Structure formats: structure tokens, C-alpha cells
């Protein structure tokens, strides 16, 4: 049985968050695990596959009264278009699900698994991002390579991710070796609203400073990317940005730039250059910057002299900044 956005998910389901209300009406607030049964010589083996949309209030609602987390969850329920920015699967992986199904079919082994479709874009910022995908969809349908970016949402996302994720019990703070990321590995643990505090007092006191730092880092990176690439860019694809996004000029609009393979991972590998005469330099924002051959050669010589590694993307940079601050 496949359960999509199951409101009875033990940790995240909206009904499971308020068990007393459900029990008042005689409803079990938590989905039971898969079981086996036998009667009249027939044996029945079951498997439950729970799949939730990340931040959706039905199956991934916050565990605390964090107003930012609840606003984000409410927006996720209204605008599922936030998934257009790409997503990843957390919790039970596809390989684990296939292994469970094989065990169920071949050996009668029951299983209950929980997976979450985790978006790259934060639902709370979707109203700011929505004009971009709508414009890009229309441009793509008309056969144009002109695409629109969302610099304001890019600037705000690192800070808002911290404020949103701290409303969930699976958040990994810098004191735990995390970057305010979520693990999505506690879906099977029954957690009514506010029965488990996501953060300790010391972690809570560190959040405002980390949010301000993330806001500064995100703004600087977004402005740099906007100056380098412009508000518009060219891309022959639709959902995933190109490896390097140039500012729209007569030359770039007239000639389609070849695209490199883009990864759907939030922290995916670096993308290779899209041409021989232009070297992309990864910026902290979602898009890359293009440098002239001379500038690229200068950066290469500088990296060889000082032993510097290439710059990582914005998300990793800001997260390492948070962890360093917390360690200090």
C-alpha cells in the first residue's frame, strides 16, 4: 500500500501532531505498521510505503510552534509548484524500497518505510520565485532560450532555511555537526506537537546570529551573481539552470549555448565548462559566473600558487560559516 502525504505519519502527519483531537473522535492518530495475518489457510503479508512531500502540512508539518515553520508549511500546501525547482528523495531510498518489495514478494517479509520528496526551493519563498518559472515556461513554449532568475529569493533562502528547519525534530545544528539541515530519518517516531523541543537553549540562542550571517552571505552572493550574469540568462532547458549563465546580449541570444548535465542534488558535484573558450567560475549563488579566458587563466595560476581549492556553492559556504561560528 502506497500512502501519499499520509496525515497519520507518526512524525509530521497533521493528525498525528494533534493526537488528542483525533482520539476524542475515536480515531487512531498514527498509522499502524504493516503486519501479517492468517485465516482459513490463507496468509496475508503487507507492506506500507509512505511518501511525503517535504514541508507539506499533511505529512510534514512542524513539531513546534515556530511561526516561520508553520507559514512555510502552509505555503507548501497552497503552492506545490515549489517542487519545480528540483528535489531529492530522503529517508528510505529507492534502493531500500525495491529491496523491501523483493522481500515482501519472495519471502513474505512485511515492511513499513518512510520517504520524503525534499525540494531544493523553500515553499515560503515560492511567491517570489513563481514569476520566474512561469516566465521560463512561456519562453520555452515559444522556442526562446531567454530565462528569468529569482535573485531576491536566492538571497533570502539560506537564512529562511535556518528559521524553517529549526521547527522540526530532525534538524541537525552546528553543535551536532550539521548545518541546520534535516535528516528526514525520524518519520516513524510518534511526535505530537511540542512534545520534543527541536533545539536546546544554547542552540536557540545561537540561531539569531546564524540567521543574520546567512542573510548577509546570501545577499552578497546573490548581488554578485546578479551583477555578473544579469536578471535574465539563456538556457535551452526548462527546469535546471545551465552550467554557466551569461548576461543576455545580442550574441548570447542569437546563439544557443550547449548545456552541461545538471544535477538534481542540492549539494551535487561541480558542473564542467560548457565551452572551450569560456571557463565557468562557481559563485555562491545558484548560477555560475563566466570569466574571460584571461581571468580564468589568472585564477587558475593563483590557485596553483596558493593551493586554493575551487569555490564551493553558496549553500555549502554559508553552512560552513555557520559551523565555524558555532565552533568558535
N, C-alpha and C positions, 0 to 999 in steps of 0.2 A: 504494500500500500504506500503510495506516494502522497505525502502531506505537504502542500504548498502554503507557505505563510500560516502555519498552524498556530492559532491563538492559544492553544493549550501547551505550547512549547514550555518546558519547565522553567527555563531562564530566558525570558524575553517575550513569551506569549502574553498578550494583553489580559487575557482571562487569568492566567497563572500569576500575574502581577497583583491581582486583587482576588485572592482565593476566598476570602470571607463572603464577598458578594455572590460568588458562584455557589459556594456551599449553602448559602441561605436558601437558594432555589433548588437545592439537591443535586447540583452539578459538580462532578469531579473536576477541579480546575486544571489538572495535569494529565496529559495523555499517558496512558499506561504503556509499558514496554511490550514489545512483541513477545508472544508466547506460543506454546504448542498445546494442542488438545487432542483427545482421542475419544471416540464414541462409536459403538457398533462396528468395531474393527477398522474404522477409518481414522487416520491421523491427519491433523491439520497443522502445518507449520507456517508461521507468519514472519514477515519482515517489514519494518516500518522505516521508510526513507523520508526524513523531514528536510525540506529545503526552504530556507527563509531568504527574503530579500533584505539586505543589510539596511538597518535603521528603520525599516518599515514598522509601524506601530503594531501591526497584527502579530508579528512573531519576533520582533527585535526591538521592543520598547525599552526605555532606560530603567535602571534598577534603583535610581534615587530621584529626588525632587529637583534635580538640576534643570532649570528652566530652559537653558540653551539646548540641552539634550532633547527635551520634550518638543521644543519648537522645531528642531531638526527632524525628529521622528514624525511630527505632524505634517511637515512639508513633504517628507518621503511618501506619505500616504496620498497626498494630493497630486504630486508631480513625479510619477515614476520615470519620467524622461531623464532623471539623473543617471540612469544606467547607460545612456547613450555615450557617455564619456569613457566607457570601458569598465570592466570588472574582473574580479578574480574569485575563485572558489576557496573558501576557508572551512575549517572543521574537517569533516570526513571528505577525503579527496576522491576523485573519480576512480582511482585505482582501488581504494579501500571499499568503495561501493560495489564495484564489479566483483571483488573478492567475496564480499558478503553475499551477493546474489548467487555466486557459484556455490558457496557453502550451503545456502538455503536449498538450491535445486538438487545438488548432488548428495548432500549429507543430511538435509533437514535441519540445519543449524539456524535458529532464529537470530534476528539482529534488529537493533534499533539504532539508526545513525542520524546525525545532525550535520547539515551543511548550510553554509550561508554564502549568498552571492554578494560579495563585498565590492561596492563601487569605488572607482577612482575619484569621482567628484562628490563633494558633500551635498546632500539634498538641500540643506538650509540655504546654500548659495545658488541653487538652481534658478530662482527668478532672475539672478544676474547673468547666468550662463545661457539661459534659454534663447535669447535673441541670436546668439552665435550659431547653435546647431540648426535653428530654423532658417537662418540666412544661408548657411552652408548647404542645407538640404535643397533649398530652392536653386542655389547656384549650381549644385551638382546636377539637378534635374535639367537645367538649361544647358548643360555641357560646358560650363565655365569652371576654371581652376581657382577662381578667387574665393578665399575663405576668410572668415572673421574670427578673431581671437577674443578672449574674455579676460583682459588684464586685471580688472578690479577683483573678480572672483579668485583669480590666481594669487593676488596679493593677500587676500583675506583667508584663504583656505588653511594655511599652516596654523594660524592662531585659532581659528574656529574648530579645527580638528581636535586640538587640545581640550577646549571647553566642552565639546560634544562627547568625546571619548571618556572623559572623567566621570560621566554619568553611568558607566557600565562597570560591572564587577570584573570583567576580563581585561581591563586596561592595564598595560604594563608601563609603569612610571620609570623615570630615570633611576630612582633608587633601587628598582628591581632589575636594572639593566635594559629597560625598554626605552621607547621614545614616544610615550603616550599612544602607542599603537594598541590595537585589540588583538587578542589571540583567537577568539571565537571557539574556544575549547571547553566552555563551561555551560553549554546549552542544555545539558542533561541534568544539571544541578537545580532543583526547585528553589527559586529565589523570589519570594513575594517582595513587593515594593518596600524598600528601605529596611529590609531585614539584614542587609550586609552593606556596610559602608565601602564604596569603591576605593577611597583614599584614607590614609591615616592623617592625623592632624598635621604632622610635619610635611607630608606630601601636599596637603591642601594649601599650606602657607607658601609653598614654592610655586604654585600654579600661576598666580598673577604675574610674577616676574618672567616666567617662561612664556606666558602668552604675549607679553609686551615684546620680548625678544623675537618671538616667532612673527609677530606683526611687523616689526622693523625689517627682519630678514626677508619676509615675503614681499613687502612693499619695495624694498631696494631691488630685489631680483626681478620683480615684475616691471618696474620702471626701466631697468637696464635692458630687459628683453623688448620692451615697447620701443625704446629708442633705437635699438639695433635692428629690429625686424618690422616695426610698424604695426598698426592696428589690423591691417589686412596682410594676408600672405597667400602664396599659391601652393596648391596641393591637388594632385589628380585623384586622391582618395576622398573619403567622406568622413569617417568617424575618427580615425587615427591621424594625428598630425604628421607631417613629413619629417624626415630626419633633420633637415635644416630648413628654416622658414625665412626666406628673404623678404624684404620690404617690396611691395608691388610696384614695379617700374614697367616702363614700356617693354623692356627686354624680357623681364621675367613673365609678364602677362602674355607675351607673344609666343614664348617657347615653353613647353611643358617640361618641368624638371623631373628626371627619373626619381622614383621613391625607393628608399631602402625599407627593408622589412621592419615594421614597428611591433613592439612587444606590448601585450595587454597587461603585463605585470606592473604593479605600482613602482617597484624598485627593480626594473628589468635591466638587462645589460646595455652598455652603451651601443649606440647605433653607428654604423660605419658611414663614411662620407658618401654623399650622393653623386659626386663627380670627381674627376681627376684634378681639375684646376681650382677647386674651392674646398677648403678644409673646414668642416663644422667644428665650432668650439662650444661645448656644452655650457649653457648658462644655468643659473639656479632655478629659472622658471621652467615651465613645461616644454617650451620650444627651444631650439638651439640657435646660436648666432652664427653668421657666416663671416669669415675674415678673409681678407685679401691673401694671395699667396705669400706676399712678403711678410704680412703679420703672422700668418700661420707658421712660416719658417722661423720667425723670430721667437715665437712661443715655444716651438719645438727645441730650438737651440737653448733657450732659457731653462726648459725642463730637463734637458740632458746635462746642463751645467750644474744645476742645483739639486737634481734628483727629485724634482716635484712630480707627483702623480697628476693625471688629468683631473680637472674639477669634476666633482660628482654633481648630481642633480640637486635641485633646491631642497627637496624633501629630506634627503639624507643629510645635507649640510646643516639645515636648521635643526634636525633632530640631534646630530652630534653636538651642535652648540648647546642644546638643552641639557644633554647628558653631562657635558663638561661643566656647565654651570652648577648643576646639581652636585657633581663630584667635588667641585671646589668648595 
